Amino acid sequence: MSETHDEQGREPAGLPDAEEVSDEEKDRLEKERQERLDLDNRPETAEVDNTDRDFDVETGMFTDNPDHSDAEPVYSADDEA
């Protein structure tokens, strides 16, 4: 049995289908999400784990960054001190 269903196999109340969410609610949720993700709102004690991401030292960006493929190299091995 799925964790999202009760003992009788019914979905619990309060979990609307994606089609039931209004555009206003979607906009509100997206705004709230962006506020949560904003670096300025991150608690000082927050830890970020980037160990599963690849970093390109020449562009100074993670390779999963949407702008990475268009980025020009700005750093080189000669820049290391």
C-alpha positions, -999 to +999 in steps of 0.1 A: +000+000+000+013+035-009+023+058+019-001+084+005-032+062+010-050+053+042-058+017+054-088+015+030-066+025+000-081+060-002-061+091-008-061+114+022-081+146+020-062+178+013-040+164-015-054+179-047-046+166-081-023+188-101-053+197-124-072+210-094-046+236-084-056+271-097-032+293-116-033+317-087-022+290-063+005+278-087+018+314-089+017+318-051+036+285-047+062+294-072+068+328-055+071+311-022+095+286-036+117+314-051+118+331-017+129+299+000+156+294-026+169+329-025+204+329-011+197+360+010+170+340+029+193+311+037+200+306+074+236+311+084+238+275+096+226+260+063+249+235+047+250+230+009+262+197-005+275+200-041+294+167-041+272+152-068+277+182-091+306+188-115+324+221-114+342+236-144+372+255-131+377+274-164+342+290-164+338+291-127+304+274-130+288+241-123+283+221-155+245+218-148+241+256-149+219+264-178+244+291-189+274+268-187+274+257-223+275+293-236+300+305-210+335+317-221+364+305-200+374+332-176+399+313-155+429+293-165+455+271-146+479+300-149+456+321-126+464+299-096+486+315-071 
